[in-house]
Structure formats: C-alpha cells, structure tokens
C-alpha cells in the first residue's frame, strides 16, 4: 500500500523556516512515500528550495519546475524567486515532463509536472498541478483540459494520478466536462472512509472549501487501482512552534499497488 499526498506549501509566506520543519514532521508522521507539491518556493540563487530541502531530509528523489518567477518577501526581504510544482518520491523517478499551461497575463507562468515512477515493477504516472487563482472558471477548465490532452497520458501506465491545488471545488458533474474519448476520471476522495478531521483544505475567514484534490485517470476499459482510504491531513498546528505547515491542508490517499 502506497501513500500519496498533495499539499500547497504556501511559498515563503508566514514563518517559512519553522513551517518547513513542521511540513517535514507531518510527512514523516503520515508515512507518505509520494508527494505532490505546489507553491514550492525556490530562490533564484538556489540558496533556498522547499523541494530540495524536503527531499534531502527524507532521502527522496525529486523533480521540480521553475515556475512563476517573481520577487517574494522572505523574512521581510524581497528576493527573486519561483513558485514551483514538484514531485518527491521514495521510489525511482524514471522521467519527468514540464507541461506549460494556458495563462492569463495577470496569472502567467503556470506549469504542471509529470513524473513516471516505478513501484513494485509497476509504471505509475503522477502529475502535480496548480490551476489559476483568478476568478475565471473557464481558464481553469482550459488548463485542466489541456493537461488531459497531453500525448504522454496515452502510454500504458499501471496507474495515473493528477493532484494539486485546483482553486475550485469539483464534483462528478464537473469531472464529466473533461471525460476524453480515451479516459475515465474519478475523484479519489469519493473513497473516503469516514476518518476524523475537517472536510476542507483551505480556510479564510468565513470561506472554507476543499479545493485540493487527487484524481485517478485510466484508459477506458482498464481497471483503476484500488484506493483504500482518503483523508485531509496536515490540518493540526504543530505543538512545538504552534503553527501549521501551510495555509492549505493536504489530501492523502492510500493506493493498493
């Protein structure tokens, strides 16, 4: 059984260095072997890099984009930096592909990253995405639709998972808009087994919604992998610094491989 988690890591905002330690401890305690990161901060001088830091601490393999260049405030000082999408894996990463996404001038430079990973002699494709935060449902639909049209999805994988910050809630009706001729798509959170915890991944004032998701994609006629559990994680403040890992909660699933 493999644990796959997606988490928006909130760039370098808040108490960044303490949050990194909390995030590492959360990952360790949840025993997750595959991680999809969004808003993974990386300074342009490579001095700070969320993905590399976690990979080194965990002893994991990783692949990362260099997306959305911008000056961001780190400990009160503006630094040139990136907000990346990344993948960390306890297992070998065979190959990775950066997928540019349709953009708006107000929210340009978004990308997805797809990595092929070998687990127990099975070929698994995992994709980390971060859809637009603009109040533009059509742009988000275009971004997801464009990703699902990528030719590498048509390869013979044993499992395909797309996870990340969708900046939108999803439903069966929503996913029906993206059913391509070759594919079946399911929200893995439909398999939830009633574990304790919140049912949202983002909370701001009176706004609380589940906007982070993990989808399973399969060629039609091919049996999907069994998801034994799905739950919201990383939602509790760490006792030591008294803060959460991020402004988002994570979503974790267990896959029977």
C-alpha positions in Angstrom: 0.0 0.0 0.0 1.4 3.4 -1.1 0.5 6.8 0.5 0.3 9.7 -2.0 -0.2 13.3 -0.6 -0.7 16.6 -2.3 -0.1 19.9 -0.4 0.2 23.6 -1.4 3.2 24.7 0.6 2.4 28.4 0.7 5.6 29.7 -1.0 7.8 31.5 1.6 4.9 33.2 3.4 4.4 33.2 7.2 7.1 31.6 9.4 8.8 29.9 6.4 11.7 28.1 8.1 9.6 26.8 11.0 6.9 25.8 8.6 9.4 23.7 6.6 10.3 21.7 9.8 6.6 21.2 10.5 6.0 20.1 7.0 8.8 17.6 7.2 7.5 16.2 10.5 3.9 16.0 9.0 5.3 14.0 6.1 7.2 11.6 8.3 4.4 11.0 10.7 1.9 10.3 7.9 4.5 7.9 6.2 3.7 9.3 2.8 6.0 7.9 0.0 4.8 10.1 -2.8 4.4 13.9 -2.6 2.9 16.4 -5.0 3.8 20.0 -4.0 2.5 23.3 -5.3 3.8 26.8 -4.5 7.1 25.2 -3.7 9.4 28.2 -3.0 12.8 28.4 -4.6 15.0 31.4 -4.5 16.6 32.4 -7.8 20.1 32.0 -6.3 19.2 28.4 -5.2 20.0 29.2 -1.6 16.5 28.2 -0.5 14.5 25.5 -2.1 11.5 23.8 -0.4 11.5 20.8 -2.7 15.3 20.1 -2.4 15.2 20.7 1.4 12.4 18.1 1.9 14.0 15.6 -0.5 17.3 15.8 1.3 15.7 15.4 4.7 13.6 12.5 3.6 16.2 10.9 1.4 13.7 11.0 -1.5 14.1 11.5 -5.3 12.5 14.7 -6.7 11.7 16.6 -9.8 10.6 20.2 -9.9 9.7 23.0 -12.3 11.0 26.6 -12.2 7.6 28.4 -12.5 6.1 31.9 -12.0 9.2 34.0 -11.4 8.6 36.9 -9.1 10.0 38.9 -6.2 8.7 37.5 -3.0 9.2 38.6 0.6 11.3 36.2 2.7 11.8 37.2 6.3 11.0 40.8 5.4 13.4 41.0 2.4 12.2 40.8 -1.2 14.1 38.1 -3.2 13.9 36.9 -6.8 12.2 33.5 -6.7 10.0 30.8 -8.2 6.7 29.2 -7.1 7.2 25.6 -8.4 5.2 22.5 -8.8 7.2 19.4 -7.6 7.1 15.7 -7.1 9.0 13.8 -4.4 9.2 10.0 -4.4 10.7 7.3 -2.2 10.9 5.3 -5.4 12.9 5.8 -8.6 11.8 8.6 -10.9 12.3 7.3 -14.5 11.5 10.6 -16.3 9.8 13.9 -15.8 8.0 16.3 -18.1 7.2 20.0 -17.6 3.8 21.0 -19.1 3.2 24.7 -19.8 -0.4 25.7 -19.0 -2.7 28.2 -20.8 -2.2 31.5 -19.0 -3.7 35.0 -18.3 -1.4 38.0 -18.2 -2.5 38.5 -14.5 -1.5 35.0 -13.6 1.0 33.8 -16.1 3.8 31.2 -16.0 1.8 28.3 -14.6 3.1 24.8 -15.3 2.4 21.2 -14.4 5.0 18.5 -13.8 4.5 14.8 -14.6 6.8 12.0 -13.4 6.9 8.4 -14.2 7.7 6.3 -11.1 8.4 2.6 -10.8 6.8 1.0 -7.7 6.9 -2.8 -7.3 7.6 -3.2 -11.0 4.6 -1.1 -12.0 4.7 2.1 -14.0 2.9 4.9 -12.2 2.5 8.4 -13.6 1.9 11.2 -11.1 1.2 14.8 -12.0 1.4 17.9 -9.8 -0.8 20.9 -10.9 -1.7 24.3 -9.6 -4.6 25.9 -11.5 -5.2 29.6 -11.8 -6.3 31.5 -8.7 -8.2 34.1 -10.8 -11.9 34.2 -10.7 -12.0 32.6 -14.1 -13.6 29.1 -14.2 -13.1 28.9 -17.9 -9.4 29.4 -17.6 -9.1 26.6 -15.0 -11.2 24.3 -17.2 -9.0 25.1 -20.2 -5.8 24.4 -18.1 -7.1 21.0 -16.9 -8.4 20.1 -20.3 -5.1 21.0 -22.0 -3.3 18.8 -19.5 -5.6 15.8 -20.1 -4.9 16.1 -23.9 -1.1 15.6 -23.4 0.0 12.6 -25.6 2.1 11.0 -22.8 -1.1 10.2 -21.0 -1.9 7.6 -23.6 1.0 5.4 -22.7 0.4 2.1 -20.9 0.7 3.0 -17.3 -0.5 0.9 -14.5 -1.8 4.0 -12.7 -2.2 7.7 -13.4 -2.8 10.3 -10.6 -3.3 14.1 -11.0 -3.2 16.0 -7.8 -2.8 19.6 -6.6 -4.5 22.9 -5.9 -7.4 23.2 -8.3 -8.5 26.5 -6.8 -12.1 25.2 -7.2 -14.3 22.5 -5.8 -15.1 19.6 -8.0 -18.0 17.2 -8.4 -18.9 14.3 -10.7 -20.7 16.8 -12.9 -17.5 18.9 -13.1 -15.3 16.0 -14.0 -17.8 14.9 -16.7 -16.8 18.0 -18.6 -13.2 16.5 -19.0 -14.0 13.0 -19.9 -11.9 12.5 -23.0 -12.7 9.7 -25.5 -9.9 7.5 -24.1 -10.2 8.3 -20.4 -12.2 7.7 -17.3 -11.6 10.2 -14.4 -12.5 9.7 -10.8 -12.0 11.8 -7.7 -10.2 9.6 -5.2 -11.8 11.4 -2.3 -15.1 9.6 -3.1 -13.5 6.7 -1.4 -13.3 8.4 2.0 -13.9 6.0 4.8 -15.2 8.4 7.5 -11.9 9.4 9.2 -11.9 12.3 11.6 -10.8 15.7 10.6 -12.0 18.7 8.5 -13.6 18.3 5.1 -11.9 21.4 3.7 -8.4 22.2 2.5 -8.5 26.0 2.6 -9.9 28.3 5.2 -10.0 32.1 5.1 -12.4 34.0 7.4 -15.9 32.5 6.5 -14.6 30.7 3.4 -13.8 27.0 3.8 -13.7 24.7 0.8 -12.0 21.6 -0.4 -10.0 23.0 -3.4 -7.1 20.5 -3.3 -7.8 17.1 -5.0 -6.3 13.9 -6.3 -7.8 12.5 -9.4 -7.3 9.0 -10.8 -7.2 8.7 -14.6 -7.5 5.4 -16.5 -7.8 4.4 -20.2 -11.3 3.3 -20.7 -11.7 -0.4 -20.3 -8.7 -0.6 -18.0 -9.4 -1.3 -14.3 -8.4 1.5 -11.9 -6.1 0.9 -9.0 -7.9 0.4 -5.7 -7.9 3.4 -3.3 -8.3 2.1 0.2 -8.6 5.4 2.1 -8.6 9.2 1.6 -8.4 11.9 4.2 -7.5 15.5 4.9 -4.1 15.8 6.5 -1.6 18.4 7.9 -4.5 20.4 9.4 -3.3 20.4 13.0 -0.8 23.0 14.3 2.5 21.5 15.4 2.8 21.6 19.2 6.4 22.9 19.2 6.2 26.2 17.2 2.3 26.2 17.4 1.8 26.7 13.6 0.6 24.6 10.7 2.7 23.5 7.8 0.8 25.7 5.3 -2.3 27.8 4.8 -3.7 24.8 3.0 -4.4 21.3 4.4 -3.2 18.3 2.4 -5.0 15.4 0.9 -3.6 11.9 1.3 -4.8 8.7 -0.3 -3.7 5.1 0.1 -3.2 3.1 -3.1 -3.1 -0.7 -3.3 -0.2 -1.5 -5.6 
